[in-house]
Amino acid sequence: MTIGKSGVAVGWVATLCWAAVVLDGFDLVVLGALIPTLTGGETPWMTAPEATFVSTISLVGMTLGALSIGIATDSLGRRKVMIWAVAAFSLLTLACGLAQNWWQLGIFRFLAGFGLGGCLPTAIAMVTEFSRGKAGKASTTVMTGYHVGAVSTALLGLLLLPSLGWRAMFFAGAVPGFVLVPLMIRYLPESPAFLLAKGRTEEARQIGDAFGLNIDAPVAGQPKERPSIATLLRPPILRNSIAIWVTSFMGLLLVYALNTWLPAMMVAADYGLERGLWLLLLLNAGAVVGLIVAGRVGDAIGLKRAAVLWFVCGGVLLAILSVKTPVGLLYPLVFMTGCFVFSAQVLVYAFTAANHPPAIRATALGMSAGVGRLGAIAGPLVGGTLVSLGMGHPWGFYAFAAVGFVGALAMLGTHTLRSARDA
């Protein structure tokens, strides 16, 4: 295969993984978009406490999915697990549209969480291994799919909810997955790094030739035993594991806390509800720009340095937002905050993928995402507590700035693994 054709082939991997993350992003936020409809009106479909339970159990499923599917990916293969993850959450999202009561919806969302939680680590592992030395750019680019999925949820809500009702939203999120799965079966290859780690050298070489990849480098230092979480708890990987888990916890705490409570914090600062919603939109718009820039900076100066810089800048900007600011300055400040805060965590994923041997790469990513999900659960609780105590502004911003600085300090505790660099 020529270089041009191999470039097209690599593009297929990136495109399919990006599309999977778009669906992942849609399904992750669709419930939040539907809660006002499901709990409103004269005869609500479920109560607010029931909606809280369904939302929480969804996050629990995603946490367990991220923790378990990473190990399955390193044991069974990236391709197989990716296909099954997309098929599972698409089927269960369809089931959500057929739920007859809130507890059925909770069960389906919990089970869908296993596929949703496992999709992202697997996608990042795949694009990293087909990135041909541009792991930062590949990881952050594929993560833009999450925000495209989130925006798609809002647009479809405007189109479908008034005429077709809330069930149509779940159906709309499920159908594209049934189209994507056959395309993945046909065009998504297995990771050569996984095949090498399993001793299937000839298969790895054939895929490497087809995709223009160098698969001749030795996989030095890879674990001989079956991939497991225990592998991440042994030197020299232990130090990185702890640092990455702490950083991921802090990173997703910020993302979910700000997405949930920024409008209320801005109302507490007397900016008004409408302006608070626009600021939330700007925060997520900044995230897309931040993702595109962060990957390129990470490839240029190193993923660790970029992640530390992003967490520090995010912390500084959050601290600045604690000060009442003229509106003309507030909008660009919030946009820049989204650029740094929302892409900092993706740099952690990119560092994790690039800095672990292929045999345990998806396991490491799964643990990073899984522990980060605990931060995702804690973030809205922290933000809600501060707002309910009347401390959303300025103390909420001080608290979140401190979280950003802790993330930077934790990331400083990582080190580059020679075996991963050589692999």
C-alpha positions as CSV (number, residue, x, y, z in Angstrom):
1,M,0.0,0.0,0.0
2,T,1.3,3.4,-0.9
3,I,1.8,6.2,1.7
4,G,-1.2,8.0,0.3
5,K,-3.4,5.0,0.7
6,S,-2.0,4.2,4.1
7,G,-2.9,7.8,5.1
8,V,-6.5,7.2,4.0
9,A,-6.5,4.0,5.9
10,V,-5.3,5.7,9.1
11,G,-8.0,8.3,8.5
12,W,-10.6,5.5,8.6
13,V,-9.5,4.5,12.1
14,A,-9.6,8.2,13.3
15,T,-13.0,8.8,11.7
16,L,-14.6,5.6,13.1
17,C,-13.3,6.3,16.6
18,W,-14.4,9.9,16.4
19,A,-17.9,8.9,15.3
20,A,-18.1,6.5,18.2
21,V,-17.1,9.3,20.6
22,V,-19.8,11.5,19.0
23,L,-22.4,8.9,19.9
24,D,-20.8,8.5,23.3
25,G,-21.1,12.2,23.9
26,F,-24.8,12.3,22.7
27,D,-25.8,9.4,25.0
28,L,-23.9,10.9,28.0
29,V,-25.8,14.2,28.0
30,V,-29.2,13.1,26.5
31,L,-30.6,12.3,30.0
32,G,-29.7,15.7,31.4
33,A,-31.4,17.3,28.4
34,L,-34.5,15.3,29.0
35,I,-34.8,15.7,32.8
36,P,-36.8,19.0,32.7
37,T,-39.3,17.3,30.3
38,L,-39.5,14.1,32.3
39,T,-40.0,15.8,35.7
40,G,-42.1,18.8,34.5
41,G,-45.7,19.3,33.6
42,E,-48.9,18.5,35.6
43,T,-48.3,14.8,35.5
44,P,-44.5,14.3,35.5
45,W,-43.1,11.0,34.2
46,M,-40.8,10.8,37.2
47,T,-40.0,12.9,40.3
48,A,-36.8,14.9,40.8
49,P,-35.4,12.4,43.4
50,E,-36.1,9.6,40.9
51,A,-34.3,11.6,38.2
52,T,-31.4,12.1,40.5
53,F,-31.1,8.4,41.1
54,V,-31.3,7.6,37.4
55,S,-28.5,10.2,36.7
56,T,-26.3,8.9,39.5
57,I,-26.7,5.2,38.6
58,S,-25.8,6.1,35.0
59,L,-22.5,7.5,36.2
60,V,-21.9,4.4,38.4
61,G,-22.4,2.3,35.3
62,M,-19.9,4.4,33.4
63,T,-17.4,4.2,36.2
64,L,-17.6,0.4,36.3
65,G,-17.5,0.2,32.5
66,A,-14.3,2.3,32.3
67,L,-12.7,0.2,35.0
68,S,-13.6,-3.1,33.5
69,I,-13.5,-2.6,29.8
70,G,-9.9,-1.3,29.8
71,I,-8.8,-4.7,31.1
72,A,-11.0,-6.5,28.6
73,T,-9.5,-4.5,25.8
74,D,-6.0,-5.4,26.7
75,S,-7.1,-9.1,26.9
76,L,-9.5,-9.4,24.0
77,G,-8.3,-6.7,21.6
78,R,-9.2,-3.1,20.8
79,R,-11.3,-3.8,17.8
80,K,-13.6,-6.4,19.3
81,V,-14.2,-4.4,22.5
82,M,-14.8,-1.2,20.6
83,I,-17.4,-2.8,18.4
84,W,-19.2,-4.4,21.3
85,A,-19.2,-1.2,23.4
86,V,-20.9,0.8,20.6
87,A,-23.4,-2.0,19.9
88,A,-24.2,-2.4,23.6
89,F,-24.8,1.3,24.4
90,S,-26.8,1.8,21.2
91,L,-29.0,-1.2,21.9
92,L,-29.6,-0.1,25.5
93,T,-30.2,3.5,24.5
94,L,-32.9,2.2,22.2
95,A,-34.3,0.3,25.3
96,C,-34.3,3.6,27.2
97,G,-36.8,4.9,24.7
98,L,-39.0,1.9,25.4
99,A,-38.9,2.2,29.3
100,Q,-42.3,2.2,31.0
101,N,-41.2,3.6,34.3
102,W,-38.3,5.3,36.0
103,W,-36.7,2.2,37.5
104,Q,-36.6,0.5,34.1
105,L,-35.0,3.6,32.7
106,G,-32.5,3.5,35.6
107,I,-31.6,-0.2,34.8
108,F,-31.1,0.5,31.1
109,R,-29.0,3.6,31.8
110,F,-26.9,1.7,34.3
111,L,-26.2,-1.1,31.8
112,A,-25.6,1.4,28.9
113,G,-23.0,3.0,31.2
114,F,-20.7,0.0,30.8
115,G,-20.5,0.6,27.0
116,L,-20.4,4.3,27.4
117,G,-17.6,4.2,30.0
118,G,-15.5,1.8,28.0
119,C,-15.9,3.5,24.6
120,L,-13.6,6.5,25.3
121,P,-10.6,4.7,26.7
122,T,-10.7,2.2,23.8
123,A,-11.1,4.9,21.2
124,I,-8.1,6.8,22.7
125,A,-6.0,3.7,22.8
126,M,-6.8,3.0,19.1
127,V,-6.1,6.4,17.7
128,T,-2.9,6.7,19.8
129,E,-1.5,3.5,18.2
130,F,-2.4,4.6,14.7
131,S,-1.3,8.2,15.2
132,R,2.2,7.7,13.8
133,G,3.9,9.8,16.6
134,K,1.2,12.4,17.1
135,A,-0.5,11.0,20.1
136,G,-1.5,14.4,21.6
137,K,-3.1,15.7,18.4
138,A,-4.9,12.3,17.8
139,S,-6.3,12.1,21.3
140,T,-7.6,15.6,21.6
141,T,-9.0,15.6,18.1
142,V,-11.0,12.4,18.8
143,M,-12.3,14.0,22.0
144,T,-13.9,16.9,20.0
145,G,-16.5,14.3,19.1
146,Y,-17.8,14.4,22.7
147,H,-18.7,18.1,22.4
148,V,-20.1,17.6,18.9
149,G,-22.3,14.9,20.4
150,A,-23.4,17.3,23.2
151,V,-24.3,20.0,20.8
152,S,-26.2,17.5,18.6
153,T,-28.2,16.6,21.7
154,A,-29.3,20.2,22.1
155,L,-30.1,20.7,18.4
156,L,-32.1,17.4,18.2
157,G,-34.0,18.4,21.4
158,L,-35.2,21.6,19.7
159,L,-36.3,19.6,16.7
160,L,-37.8,16.4,18.2
161,L,-39.1,17.2,21.6
162,P,-42.0,19.5,20.6
163,S,-43.4,17.2,18.0
164,L,-42.3,13.6,18.8
165,G,-41.6,13.6,22.5
166,W,-38.8,12.5,24.7
167,R,-38.7,8.9,23.5
168,A,-37.6,10.0,20.1
169,M,-34.5,11.5,21.5
170,F,-33.3,8.1,22.7
171,F,-34.3,6.5,19.4
172,A,-32.3,9.2,17.5
173,G,-29.2,8.5,19.7
174,A,-29.5,4.7,19.1
175,V,-30.0,4.4,15.3
176,P,-26.6,5.9,14.2
177,G,-24.9,3.2,16.3
178,F,-26.5,0.5,14.3
179,V,-25.1,2.1,11.2
180,L,-21.6,2.6,12.7
181,V,-21.2,-1.0,13.9
182,P,-21.2,-2.6,10.4
183,L,-18.7,0.1,9.2
184,M,-16.4,-0.7,12.2
185,I,-16.7,-4.5,11.4
186,R,-15.7,-3.8,7.8
187,Y,-13.0,-1.1,8.2
188,L,-11.7,-1.0,11.8
189,P,-8.5,-3.0,12.1
190,E,-7.0,-4.6,15.2
191,S,-4.2,-2.6,16.9
192,P,-0.7,-3.8,15.8
193,A,0.5,-2.9,19.3
194,F,-2.0,-5.3,20.8
195,L,-1.1,-8.1,18.3
196,L,2.6,-7.6,19.1
197,A,1.9,-7.8,22.8
198,K,0.1,-11.1,22.2
199,G,2.9,-12.5,20.1
200,R,0.9,-12.3,16.8
201,T,3.8,-10.7,15.0
202,E,2.9,-11.6,11.4
203,E,-0.7,-10.2,11.7
204,A,0.8,-7.0,13.3
205,R,3.2,-6.7,10.4
206,Q,0.5,-7.1,7.8
207,I,-1.6,-4.4,9.4
208,G,1.4,-2.2,9.9
209,D,2.3,-2.4,6.2
210,A,-1.3,-1.6,5.2
211,F,-1.5,1.4,7.5
212,G,2.0,2.8,7.0
213,L,3.1,2.0,10.6
214,N,6.5,1.0,12.0
215,I,5.9,-2.1,14.0
216,D,9.5,-3.2,14.2
217,A,10.4,-1.4,17.4
218,P,10.6,-3.9,20.4
219,V,7.9,-3.9,23.0
220,A,10.4,-3.6,25.8
221,G,9.4,-4.2,29.4
222,Q,5.8,-5.2,28.6
223,P,4.2,-7.4,31.3
224,K,4.4,-11.1,30.7
225,E,1.3,-11.8,32.8
226,R,-2.3,-11.2,31.9
227,P,-3.2,-7.5,32.0
228,S,-4.7,-6.5,35.3
229,I,-5.1,-3.6,37.7
230,A,-2.4,-5.2,39.8
231,T,0.1,-4.5,37.0
232,L,-0.5,-0.8,37.5
233,L,0.3,-1.1,41.2
234,R,3.9,-2.3,40.8
235,P,7.1,-0.3,40.3
236,P,7.9,1.6,38.1
237,I,4.3,2.1,37.0
238,L,2.8,2.6,40.5
239,R,4.0,6.2,40.8
240,N,2.4,7.1,37.5
241,S,-0.8,5.3,38.4
242,I,-1.4,7.2,41.6
243,A,-0.5,10.6,40.0
244,I,-2.7,10.0,37.0
245,W,-5.6,8.9,39.1
246,V,-5.4,12.0,41.3
247,T,-5.1,14.2,38.2
248,S,-8.1,12.5,36.5
249,F,-10.2,12.9,39.6
250,M,-9.5,16.6,39.7
251,G,-9.9,17.1,36.0
252,L,-13.3,15.5,35.7
253,L,-14.5,17.1,39.0
254,L,-13.9,20.5,37.3
255,V,-15.6,19.5,34.0
256,Y,-18.8,18.2,35.6
257,A,-19.0,20.8,38.4
258,L,-18.7,23.7,36.0
259,N,-21.1,22.2,33.4
260,T,-23.7,21.7,36.2
261,W,-23.3,24.8,38.3
262,L,-21.7,27.6,36.3
263,P,-25.1,29.3,35.5
264,A,-26.1,29.2,39.2
265,M,-22.7,30.5,40.3
266,M,-23.0,33.4,37.8
267,V,-26.5,34.1,39.1
268,A,-25.0,34.3,42.6
269,A,-22.6,36.9,41.2
270,D,-25.6,39.0,39.9
271,Y,-24.9,38.4,36.2
272,G,-28.4,37.0,35.6
273,L,-29.7,33.6,34.5
274,E,-29.8,34.3,30.8
275,R,-26.2,35.5,30.8
276,G,-25.2,32.5,32.9
277,L,-26.6,30.1,30.2
278,W,-24.7,32.0,27.5
279,L,-21.5,31.7,29.6
280,L,-22.1,28.0,29.8
281,L,-22.3,27.8,26.0
282,L,-19.1,29.9,25.7
283,L,-17.4,27.5,28.2
284,N,-18.1,24.5,26.0
285,A,-17.2,26.4,22.8
286,G,-13.9,27.2,24.4
287,A,-13.5,23.4,25.1
288,V,-13.5,22.6,21.4
289,V,-10.9,25.2,20.6
290,G,-8.8,24.1,23.6
291,L,-8.9,20.5,22.5
292,I,-7.6,21.3,19.0
293,V,-4.8,23.5,20.4
294,A,-3.9,21.3,23.4
295,G,-3.0,18.3,21.3
296,R,-0.6,20.2,19.1
297,V,1.0,21.9,22.0
298,G,1.4,18.5,23.7
299,D,3.1,17.0,20.7
300,A,5.4,20.1,20.6
301,I,6.5,20.5,24.2
302,G,5.6,17.1,25.7
303,L,2.2,15.9,27.0
304,K,3.2,16.1,30.7
305,R,4.4,19.7,30.4
306,A,1.3,20.6,28.4
307,A,-1.1,19.0,30.9
308,V,0.6,20.8,33.9
309,L,0.4,24.1,32.0
310,W,-3.2,23.6,31.1
311,F,-4.2,22.8,34.8
312,V,-2.3,25.8,36.1
313,C,-3.8,28.2,33.5
314,G,-7.3,26.7,34.2
315,G,-6.8,27.3,38.0
316,V,-5.6,30.9,37.4
317,L,-8.5,31.7,35.2
318,L,-11.0,30.2,37.7
319,A,-9.5,32.3,40.4
320,I,-9.9,35.4,38.2
321,L,-13.5,34.6,37.7
322,S,-14.1,35.0,41.4
323,V,-13.7,38.8,40.9
324,K,-16.8,40.7,39.6
325,T,-15.8,41.5,36.0
326,P,-17.2,43.8,33.3
327,V,-19.3,41.8,30.8
328,G,-17.0,42.8,27.9
329,L,-14.1,41.0,29.7
330,L,-16.2,38.2,31.3
331,Y,-17.1,36.5,28.0
332,P,-13.5,36.1,26.7
333,L,-12.4,35.0,30.3
334,V,-15.0,32.2,30.4
335,F,-14.2,31.2,26.8
336,M,-10.5,30.9,27.8
337,T,-11.4,29.0,30.9
338,G,-13.2,26.4,28.8
339,C,-10.2,26.2,26.5
340,F,-7.9,25.2,29.4
341,V,-10.2,23.4,32.0
342,F,-12.1,21.2,29.6
343,S,-9.0,20.0,27.6
344,A,-6.6,19.5,30.5
345,Q,-8.1,16.1,31.3
346,V,-7.8,15.0,27.7
347,L,-4.1,15.7,27.8
348,V,-4.0,13.4,30.8
349,Y,-5.6,10.6,28.7
350,A,-3.1,11.3,25.9
351,F,-0.1,11.1,28.3
352,T,-1.5,7.9,29.8
353,A,-1.9,6.3,26.4
354,A,1.5,7.3,25.2
355,N,3.3,6.5,28.4
356,H,2.2,2.9,29.0
357,P,3.3,-0.3,27.2
358,P,0.8,-1.6,24.7
359,A,-0.1,-4.7,26.8
360,I,-1.6,-2.5,29.5
361,R,-2.4,0.7,27.7
362,A,-6.2,0.3,27.6
363,T,-6.2,-1.0,31.2
364,A,-4.3,2.2,32.3
365,L,-6.7,4.4,30.3
366,G,-9.7,2.6,31.8
367,M,-8.5,3.1,35.3
368,S,-7.8,6.8,34.6
369,A,-11.3,7.3,33.2
370,G,-12.9,5.2,36.0
371,V,-11.3,7.1,38.8
372,G,-12.0,10.3,37.0
373,R,-15.7,9.3,36.9
374,L,-15.6,9.4,40.7
375,G,-14.6,13.1,40.3
376,A,-17.5,13.5,37.9
377,I,-19.8,12.3,40.6
378,A,-18.2,14.5,43.3
379,G,-18.0,17.7,41.2
380,P,-21.8,18.4,41.0
381,L,-22.1,17.5,44.7
382,V,-19.3,20.0,45.7
383,G,-20.7,22.7,43.4
384,G,-24.3,22.1,44.7
385,T,-23.2,22.3,48.3
386,L,-21.3,25.6,47.8
387,V,-24.3,27.1,45.9
388,S,-26.8,25.9,48.5
389,L,-24.7,27.5,51.3
390,G,-24.6,30.8,49.4
391,M,-20.9,30.4,48.7
392,G,-21.1,29.9,44.9
393,H,-19.4,33.2,44.3
394,P,-16.7,33.9,45.0
395,W,-15.7,30.8,47.1
396,G,-16.9,28.3,44.6
397,F,-14.4,29.7,42.1
398,Y,-11.6,29.7,44.7
399,A,-12.4,26.0,45.5
400,F,-12.3,25.0,41.8
401,A,-9.1,27.0,41.3
402,A,-7.5,25.0,44.1
403,V,-8.7,21.8,42.4
404,G,-6.9,22.8,39.2
405,F,-3.7,23.5,41.1
406,V,-3.9,20.1,42.8
407,G,-4.3,18.5,39.4
408,A,-1.2,20.3,38.2
409,L,0.8,19.2,41.2
410,A,-0.3,15.6,40.8
411,M,0.7,15.6,37.1
412,L,4.1,16.9,38.1
413,G,4.5,13.6,40.0
414,T,4.4,11.5,36.8
415,H,7.5,10.3,35.0
416,T,8.2,9.0,31.5
417,L,8.4,5.2,31.3
418,R,11.3,4.1,29.1
419,S,9.5,0.9,28.1
420,A,6.4,2.9,26.9
421,R,8.6,5.4,25.0
422,D,10.4,2.6,23.2
423,A,7.3,0.5,22.5
